[in-house]
Amino acid sequence: MGTARRLSKSDVERLMNDYDRDPVAALSRAIATVLGRGNDDDWAALVAAAPIDDTVRAALLARDQRALDALARDLNELRTFR
């Protein structure tokens, strides 16, 4: 378990650089950083732990592209959860 923190500029750059190739892996790293969790947590565990609305959570778990894009946008702009 690490320390929860906002994403740094380099974290955001990595998220954006890796997003097109593998959105779930890129978002998983970013979520783990914001939550202070290990990078070995799986997608479902990270999404379950995130402070997000249940509707958004369900869309992320279903890997809905619009939900993934919205989360990437929020993490890019806010460097944390909305």
C-alpha positions in Angstrom: 0.0 0.0 0.0 1.4 3.4 -1.0 0.5 6.9 -0.1 -2.7 8.4 -1.7 -1.9 11.5 -3.7 -2.9 13.6 -6.7 -1.4 12.7 -10.0 1.9 14.4 -10.9 2.6 15.9 -14.3 4.6 12.8 -15.2 1.8 10.5 -14.0 -0.7 12.4 -16.3 1.8 12.2 -19.2 2.1 8.5 -18.7 -1.6 8.1 -18.5 -2.2 10.0 -21.7 0.7 8.3 -23.6 -0.5 4.8 -22.6 -4.2 5.3 -22.9 -4.7 4.6 -26.6 -2.8 1.4 -26.4 -4.4 0.0 -23.3 -7.0 2.3 -21.5 -7.7 -0.1 -18.6 -4.0 -0.6 -17.8 -3.3 3.1 -18.0 -6.3 4.0 -15.9 -5.5 1.3 -13.4 -2.0 2.8 -12.8 -3.5 6.2 -12.3 -6.3 5.1 -10.0 -3.8 3.1 -7.9 -1.7 6.2 -7.5 -4.6 8.4 -6.5 -5.9 5.8 -4.0 -2.5 4.9 -2.7 -3.0 1.3 -3.7 -0.5 -1.2 -5.2 -0.2 -1.6 -8.9 -0.9 -5.3 -8.5 -4.6 -4.6 -7.7 -6.9 -5.7 -10.5 -9.3 -3.4 -12.4 -12.4 -4.5 -10.5 -10.8 -3.9 -7.1 -9.5 -0.5 -8.1 -12.9 0.6 -9.6 -14.7 -0.7 -6.5 -12.4 1.3 -4.2 -12.7 4.5 -6.2 -15.0 7.3 -4.9 -17.3 7.4 -7.8 -21.0 7.1 -8.5 -22.4 3.5 -8.8 -23.6 4.2 -12.3 -20.2 5.3 -13.4 -18.6 2.3 -11.6 -20.9 -0.1 -13.5 -19.9 1.5 -16.8 -16.2 1.3 -16.0 -16.5 -2.3 -15.0 -18.2 -3.0 -18.3 -15.3 -1.1 -20.0 -17.7 1.3 -21.6 -15.5 3.6 -23.8 -17.4 6.8 -22.9 -16.9 6.1 -19.2 -13.2 5.2 -19.7 -12.7 8.4 -21.7 -14.5 10.6 -19.1 -12.4 9.1 -16.3 -9.2 9.7 -18.3 -10.3 13.3 -19.0 -11.0 13.9 -15.3 -7.8 12.4 -14.1 -5.9 14.5 -16.8 -7.6 17.8 -15.8 -8.1 17.4 -12.1 -5.3 14.9 -11.3 -7.8 13.2 -8.9 -11.4 12.1 -8.8 -14.2 14.5 -9.5 
